[in-house]
Amino acid sequence: MLDTSNVEGGLPTKNTFYPNVDAGVYYYGTNFFTGISATNLLGNPGEADSLGNYDIPVARQYFFTMGYKFLLSKSQNIVLEPSVLIDATDSTFSDIVDNINPIIKLYVDNFCIGSYFLSDGNTSFFFQYRYPRFYLGAFYELPRKTAYFKKSPIVELTLGLNFQVDKSRFSKRSHW
């Protein structure tokens, strides 16, 4: 349902259905992981009206990630996981260097803490806690160059399910 109540001219709401496609392939091994994916492969919906009042801009996004896991302590289940995430849209492929985001994660038994080093002037960090077969997490992105009352922080909560039997060489408890 598109809400157009605050559009000039008081246009009625419009029931819509815009299907789209996301796809990706990932390899997650005992030491190394990599993946490539794309979202919104069908792009913008093709049924905008002549004035563009009902247009929903949906950009294709492309993601590439890779990283390595370093076992720091097998007895204490401590793993350091540096990685990189490259994200781009059709319009930002030419500025690919600006879209490289290094990531660092530290796993200590069932707890994970990490940060994305974003180029947009924000500070981000996240926490995750793993329970048997699922995990809970929280992501925070805080503006560094503006006051909080001018630009709201981003907070995301996550829930993940693990369907795979653990085959990690580190330990049965260190595979997320």
N, C-alpha and C positions, 0 to 999 in steps of 0.2 A: 504494500500500500504506500503510494507516494503521497506525502502530506504537502499540499500546496497552499495551505491556509495563509501563509505569510507571503505568498507570491502576489505581486501587484496585479490587480484586476480580479482577485478572488476566484481563481480557477478551481474547479472541483477536484477532489482527490481522484486518483486513478488507480485501479487495481492492475498490477503488472506481474509478469513472470519473466525473469531474465535468467535463463540457465547459462552456466559458464563451465569451464573445464580447468582443472589444475592437474599437473602431472609431475612426477619426479622419480629419480632413481638414486638410491643411496647404498653405499657399502660401509658397514660398520664392523671392523675387525678387532682383533685383540689389541693391536697397537695403533693402527692407522684407520682413519675414516675419511670419506669423501662423498659428495653428492651434488647433484644438479637437479633443479626443479624450476617450474614456471607456473605462475598463477594467472588467472583471467585470460586464458589462451584465446577465447572467442572475442575478447576486446569489448568495446562499447556496444551497448544494445543498439540495434539499427532502427528502432522505431521511435525516434524523437519527433515531436511535432514540429511544424514549420517555424515556430518561434523559439524552440529549444527550451520551453518551460518544463518539460518532463525529462530532459536529458540527464542521464546518470553517468558521469565520467568514471570509467573503469579502465585503468591502465594495465597493460600486460607487465608483469614483473618477472624477472629472471634472477635466480639465486644459484650461487656456486659456493660450496663450503668444503674445507678440508682441514685436517688437524692430526695431531699425534698425541698419544698418551704416554707419559713418563711415569713409571712406577717408582715412587720415592721411598715407600716403606710397605713391604708386603705384610708384616706383622700388624701394622696399625691401619692397613687399608688406605694409604694416602697416595693419590694419583693426581698429577698435574697435567692439564690438558690445554695446551695453547692451540688456537685454530684461527682461521680467517674466514670471514663471510663477505662475499662480493654480491651486491644486489644492484640491479639496474632495471630501467624501463626502456621502452623503445626510444624515448627522447634523451636518456642519459647514458646511452652506450658510448658516446664519444668522450664522456668524462669518467671513464671507468676507474681511474685512480682515486677520484673523490668518493667512490662507492665501496672502497675496501675498508672493512671494519675488523680489526683484530679483536680476538676474544680470548680471555683466560679463565679457566675454571680450576678450582681446587676441590677435589673430593676427599673427604675425611670420613671414612666408614659410610654411614648412611646420609651424610650431610654434604651439600655442595654449595659453594659460594663462588661468584664470578663477576666479571664485568665486560661490557662491550666498550671499546674505545672508539666512540663515534666522532665523526668529523663535523657535526653540526653544533658544537658548543655545549652539548649536554653531558651530564655525568650519569652513567647508568650502572646498576648493579642488580644482582639477583641472588636469591636463595632457593634451594630445593631440599626437600627431605624425602627420602625413599622409605616407603613401607614395603612389606612383601607384596609384589605384583603391581604396585602403583606408586606414584609420587605426587607430592603437592609442592607448589612453588609460587614465588612472588617475584615480579620484575618491577623495578623502579627506575624512572628516568627523570632527572631533575635538571632544570635550567641552571646554567652557571653564570650567564651574563645578564640575566634579568631577574627582577624580584619575583617571588612566587605568586604574588597577587596579580601580576601582569601576565604571566604565562603559567598555566597550571602544570603540575607534575603529572607524569603518566604512571599509572599503577595497573599492572596486569596480574591476575591470579591464574595459575595453571593446575590442571589435573592430568596426569599421564598414566596410561596403562601399559604394562610390559607383558606381551604374550609369548616372548621367546624364552626358551630354556637357556640358562646361563652356560656359556661354553668358554668363558674368559680364562686365559692362562694366569691372570693375576690372582683372582680368588673368586669364589662364587658370590661374594658380597660386593665386589667392586664394579660389576657390570651394570650400567644404568640403562 
